[in-house]
Amino acid sequence: MRSFFISRFASFRYAFQGWHHVLRTQQNVWIHSAIAVIVFVLALWLKLPARDWAVLVLTSAMVFAAEFLNTAIEAVVDLASPDQHPLAKIGKDVGAASVLVAAFAAILIGLLILGPPLWVKLFS
């Protein structure tokens, strides 16, 4: 039982090390973080219901997960193919495209959820 908890603790430690690496090396994560803070502050100000909060949190997590996976893909591709290769480029480009898709979806979801109550609050 003790080894189970030790291995779980190690798993969390590795995950936080990965998170730290992304924060140190990926500038876009800071952009995602700033936008997420703005969205959550707006959601607080607008007093959104719990269901809207759930969608915003899941959407934000989707963008961060895509960014983290893209960083992992880039690292593995660099390890496997230190020289430039057309397939390595495709792998990296598709990973980056997944972040773009997640970010565009997050923008649309943010506009759908925040837009109407923000419009009412500002122009009523």
C-alpha positions, 0 to 999 in steps of 0.5 A: 500500500505504501508503494502505491502512494509513493508511486502516485506522489511521483506521478503528480510530481512528474506531471507538475514538472511537465507543467512547469516546463510548458510555463517556462518554454511556451510563450503562448501558454502565457497568452492563454493564461491571460485570456483565461483570467480575463474570461473568468473575471468577466464571468464573475462580474456577470454572475454567470450560472454554474453550467456556464462556468462548467463550459468555460472551465472545460473550454479553457482546459481544452486549450491548455491540454492542446497546448501541452500535447503540442509541446510534448509532440514537438519534444518527441519529434525533435528527439526522433528526428533531429534533422529536418524531415517532411514528416517531422514538419507535418507532425509539428504543424498538425500539433500546432493546428490542434491548438489553433482549433481549440483556441478558435472553438474557445473564442466562439464558446466565450462569445456565445456564453459571455456575449449576451449577458455582457451586451445587456450589462453594458448597453442596458 
